[in-house]
Each structure stands twice: as structure tokens, then as C-alpha cells.
Amino acid sequence: MKPVYSNAAIVFGSGGGIGKAIKQELLSGSVYKNVICYSKSNDIQLDITDENAILKAAYELKKKNIKISLLINAVGYLHDKTFMPEKKISEISNEYLLNCFKLNSIGHALIIKYFTPLFNQETKSFLVCLSARVGSITDNYLGGWFGYRASKAALNQIVKSASIEINRNIPNLILASIHPGTVYTKLSKPFIKESKCFSTNESAKKILKTIFNLEKADSGKLLDYHGKVIPF
């Protein structure tokens, strides 16, 4: 019988600002025996818009009999060299909307699909997707940012729906969406107009503290970096 490596932590998006900081925090600690990181640019290379690549990555872990205790998906998309978030309806773009949903919603859903069977069912475990407060429909008072807002709202719904099913099949697994706050990263840099933002290291510490304080009743919720519920 193969040995079971049951205390693994997985990070998707370890090439980004927050993902890299979370990776470093996990590697510097002693909680997890294995810290396995995926990124489009470094570590184990993986594009979360490629379903076959996600399936293959999950299969490789299954072959090694690795059981997951923590998975954090830090992948997010807001802008690139071609697109910036829309300020008004007339700026809506089919291509930008598709980019937002592929990276902020669909990729996360596929990771939930293929990686949840690998979780350790015997102990409390966590699957967390980094979301955003602007994905809250209730909390939207400014408008704009159609693609980003809608794709994050979709992510929150995916996590909520998945948590209901997971509660029946893997009752010790807690799913949650977490808003990391305003963090000084490449993603947020063009939009930061004040000094009150976190460094990536500060953000990683807050996110991990929030995760480790999660209880079963928090599964499916959208929470901020202090663990406070954000309304959908």
C-alpha cells in the first residue's frame, strides 16, 4: 500500500503578489508537510483556464496518494496590457468579460471540481478562493467594473453552491470566499489612491489567520480578511 501524505497545502497563483506571499508564509511554517504551488509563470506551471491541465495536475497528486488539508486559489484578473475595468456600459467588451469569467470564476470552479476528491476526509480542512468585496451585489453603490464585479459574484455563488454539496460528501471540508482587502500588488496598483493598503506579506498573514479560525458554519460564505461576513 502506498503511504498517504495527508498534510498537504496547495496554492494556485503562487506567481502573483498575494499568492507568492501565502506560499512563503506556508513554507516558513511547520503546519504542512508539503506545500505544492501552481502558477502560470513559476513553480509547477499551470493555466487555470485549461481544464485538461487542471485534471492532469489533480491526477498527479492522486497517483502520489497526496491528501490535501488546505487549498488556496489566489488567481485573479482585473486588467492587462489590453484591457482595464470598465467605467461605463459603453466600454463593455466581450473579450474582457470572457477573460474575467475564465480567470475569476470558471478556473476556480474547475479546481473545486477536480481537487475536492483529494481532500483529507478525516480532519478539518479548508478550500479558499480569493474573491473581492466588489463582487457583492448588495454592497455595490458605485457601479462600473462590470466584468470584474460579475465574475467575482459568480465565484461567490459557485463557492456557496459547492459548499452545500461538499457538506454532504466531505463534511470536514470548509469552503469559503475571502476578500483580502486592498493590497499593494500589480493587480491593484493602478487603482490605489491612498496609503491605507496592506503589503502582500501583511495580507498573507491576515488571510491565513482568518482561514485557520473558520468554523463549519462559515462554509459557503464571503468573508473579509478579519473573518467578517460580506453580504452577497
C-alpha positions as CSV (number, residue, x, y, z in Angstrom):
1,M,0.0,0.0,0.0
2,K,1.3,3.5,-0.9
3,P,2.0,5.8,2.1
4,V,-0.6,8.6,2.5
5,Y,0.8,12.2,2.6
6,S,-2.1,13.7,4.4
7,N,-0.9,17.2,5.4
8,A,-0.5,19.0,2.1
9,A,-1.2,22.6,1.3
10,I,-1.9,23.7,-2.2
11,V,-1.5,27.3,-3.6
12,F,-2.8,28.3,-7.0
13,G,-1.5,31.6,-8.3
14,S,1.9,31.5,-6.5
15,G,3.4,33.8,-9.1
16,G,1.2,36.7,-8.1
17,G,1.7,39.1,-5.2
18,I,-0.7,37.6,-2.7
19,G,-0.2,34.0,-3.8
20,K,3.6,34.3,-3.6
21,A,3.4,35.8,-0.1
22,I,1.0,33.0,1.0
23,K,3.4,30.4,-0.4
24,Q,6.3,32.0,1.6
25,E,4.2,32.0,4.8
26,L,3.3,28.4,4.4
27,L,6.9,27.4,3.6
28,S,8.2,29.2,6.6
29,G,5.8,27.5,9.0
30,S,5.7,23.9,10.2
31,V,2.0,23.2,9.8
32,Y,2.1,21.4,6.5
33,K,4.4,18.6,5.4
34,N,4.0,19.5,1.7
35,V,3.5,22.9,0.2
36,I,2.7,22.5,-3.5
37,C,2.4,25.6,-5.7
38,Y,1.0,26.2,-9.2
39,S,1.4,29.3,-11.3
40,K,1.3,30.3,-14.9
41,S,4.8,31.8,-14.6
42,N,6.7,29.8,-12.0
43,D,6.7,26.8,-9.6
44,I,4.6,24.0,-11.2
45,Q,3.3,25.7,-14.4
46,L,-0.4,25.6,-14.8
47,D,-3.0,27.7,-16.6
48,I,-6.3,27.5,-14.8
49,T,-8.2,28.3,-18.0
50,D,-7.0,24.9,-19.3
51,E,-9.3,22.2,-17.9
52,N,-7.1,19.3,-19.1
53,A,-4.2,20.8,-17.3
54,I,-6.2,21.0,-14.0
55,L,-7.3,17.4,-14.5
56,K,-3.7,16.3,-15.1
57,A,-2.4,18.2,-12.0
58,A,-5.1,16.6,-9.8
59,Y,-4.3,13.2,-11.2
60,E,-0.6,13.6,-10.5
61,L,-1.4,14.2,-6.8
62,K,-3.8,11.3,-6.7
63,K,-1.1,9.0,-8.1
64,K,1.2,10.1,-5.3
65,N,-1.6,9.5,-2.8
66,I,-1.4,13.0,-1.5
67,K,-4.2,14.2,0.7
68,I,-4.9,17.9,0.9
69,S,-5.7,19.8,4.1
70,L,-5.5,23.3,2.7
71,L,-6.1,24.8,-0.8
72,I,-5.9,28.5,-1.6
73,N,-6.7,29.8,-5.0
74,A,-5.2,33.2,-5.3
75,V,-5.6,33.6,-9.1
76,G,-7.4,36.8,-10.1
77,Y,-7.7,39.0,-13.1
78,L,-8.6,42.7,-13.3
79,H,-6.6,44.2,-16.1
80,D,-3.8,43.6,-18.6
81,K,-2.0,45.4,-21.4
82,T,-5.1,45.4,-23.5
83,F,-8.0,45.9,-21.0
84,M,-8.8,48.0,-18.0
85,P,-12.0,47.6,-15.9
86,E,-15.0,49.4,-17.5
87,K,-16.2,52.7,-16.1
88,K,-19.4,52.8,-18.1
89,I,-21.7,50.5,-20.1
90,S,-20.4,51.7,-23.4
91,E,-16.9,50.2,-22.5
92,I,-18.2,46.7,-22.1
93,S,-16.2,44.2,-24.2
94,N,-17.0,40.6,-25.0
95,E,-13.3,39.6,-24.8
96,Y,-12.7,41.3,-21.5
97,L,-15.8,39.8,-20.0
98,L,-14.7,36.3,-21.1
99,N,-11.2,36.9,-19.6
100,C,-12.8,37.9,-16.3
101,F,-15.0,34.8,-16.1
102,K,-12.3,32.4,-17.2
103,L,-9.9,33.5,-14.6
104,N,-12.1,34.7,-11.7
105,S,-14.9,32.2,-11.9
106,I,-14.6,29.2,-14.3
107,G,-11.0,28.3,-13.4
108,H,-11.9,28.3,-9.7
109,A,-14.9,26.1,-10.3
110,L,-12.8,23.6,-12.2
111,I,-10.2,23.5,-9.4
112,I,-13.1,22.8,-6.9
113,K,-14.3,20.1,-9.3
114,Y,-11.1,18.2,-9.6
115,F,-9.3,18.8,-6.3
116,T,-12.1,18.3,-3.7
117,P,-11.9,14.5,-4.1
118,L,-8.2,14.7,-2.9
119,F,-9.0,16.3,0.4
120,N,-8.3,14.6,3.7
121,Q,-11.8,13.5,4.8
122,E,-10.7,12.6,8.3
123,T,-9.7,16.0,9.6
124,K,-10.8,19.7,9.3
125,S,-9.6,21.1,6.1
126,F,-10.1,24.3,4.0
127,L,-10.6,25.3,0.4
128,V,-10.5,29.1,-0.1
129,C,-10.9,31.2,-3.1
130,L,-9.7,34.8,-3.0
131,S,-12.7,37.0,-4.0
132,A,-13.4,40.7,-3.7
133,R,-15.8,43.0,-1.8
134,V,-16.8,44.5,-5.2
135,G,-18.3,41.1,-6.0
136,S,-21.0,41.8,-3.5
137,I,-24.2,42.8,-5.3
138,T,-25.7,44.2,-2.0
139,D,-22.5,46.4,-1.4
140,N,-22.4,47.9,-4.9
141,Y,-23.0,51.6,-4.7
142,L,-20.7,52.9,-7.4
143,G,-21.4,50.7,-10.4
144,G,-18.9,50.2,-13.2
145,W,-16.3,47.4,-13.3
146,F,-18.9,45.1,-14.9
147,G,-16.7,42.2,-15.8
148,Y,-14.8,42.0,-12.5
149,R,-17.8,42.5,-10.3
150,A,-19.9,40.0,-12.2
151,S,-17.1,37.3,-12.3
152,K,-16.4,37.7,-8.6
153,A,-20.2,37.5,-7.8
154,A,-20.2,34.3,-9.9
155,L,-17.3,32.9,-7.9
156,N,-19.1,33.6,-4.7
157,Q,-22.2,31.7,-6.0
158,I,-20.0,28.8,-7.1
159,V,-18.4,28.5,-3.7
160,K,-21.8,28.8,-2.0
161,S,-23.4,26.1,-4.1
162,A,-20.3,23.8,-3.9
163,S,-20.3,24.1,-0.1
164,I,-23.8,22.7,0.1
165,E,-22.9,19.6,-1.8
166,I,-19.5,19.2,-0.1
167,N,-21.2,19.3,3.3
168,R,-22.9,16.1,2.4
169,N,-19.9,14.3,0.9
170,I,-16.9,15.7,2.7
171,P,-18.3,17.2,5.9
172,N,-14.9,18.2,7.4
173,L,-14.1,20.4,4.4
174,I,-14.9,24.2,4.7
175,L,-15.2,26.2,1.5
176,A,-15.1,30.0,1.6
177,S,-14.5,33.1,-0.5
178,I,-12.2,35.7,1.2
179,H,-11.8,39.3,0.3
180,P,-8.1,40.1,1.0
181,G,-8.5,43.9,1.4
182,T,-6.7,46.5,-0.6
183,V,-3.2,45.0,-1.2
184,Y,-0.3,46.6,-3.0
185,T,0.1,44.3,-5.9
186,K,0.4,44.5,-9.7
187,L,-3.3,43.9,-10.0
188,S,-4.4,46.8,-7.7
189,K,-1.5,49.2,-8.2
190,P,-3.2,51.4,-10.9
191,F,-6.3,51.9,-8.6
192,I,-4.7,52.6,-5.2
193,K,-5.2,56.3,-4.4
194,E,-4.5,56.1,-0.7
195,S,-1.7,54.8,1.6
196,K,-4.1,52.6,3.6
197,C,-3.4,49.3,1.9
198,F,-1.6,46.1,3.0
199,S,1.7,44.8,1.9
200,T,1.5,41.3,0.4
201,N,3.1,39.8,3.5
202,E,0.6,41.5,5.8
203,S,-2.3,40.3,3.6
204,A,-1.0,36.7,3.6
205,K,-0.8,36.7,7.4
206,K,-4.3,38.1,7.7
207,I,-5.7,35.6,5.2
208,L,-4.2,32.6,6.8
209,K,-5.3,33.7,10.3
210,T,-8.8,34.1,9.0
211,I,-8.7,30.7,7.4
212,F,-7.5,28.9,10.5
213,N,-10.3,30.5,12.5
214,L,-13.0,29.3,10.1
215,E,-15.7,27.0,11.5
216,K,-18.2,24.7,9.8
217,A,-20.9,27.4,9.9
218,D,-18.6,29.7,7.8
219,S,-18.6,27.3,4.8
220,G,-20.0,28.9,1.7
221,K,-19.7,32.5,3.0
222,L,-18.0,35.6,1.6
223,L,-15.7,36.9,4.3
224,D,-13.3,39.7,4.6
225,Y,-9.7,39.4,5.9
226,H,-10.9,39.7,9.5
227,G,-13.5,36.9,9.1
228,K,-16.4,39.4,8.9
229,V,-19.2,38.3,6.6
230,I,-19.8,40.4,3.5
231,P,-23.3,40.2,2.2
232,F,-23.8,38.6,-1.2
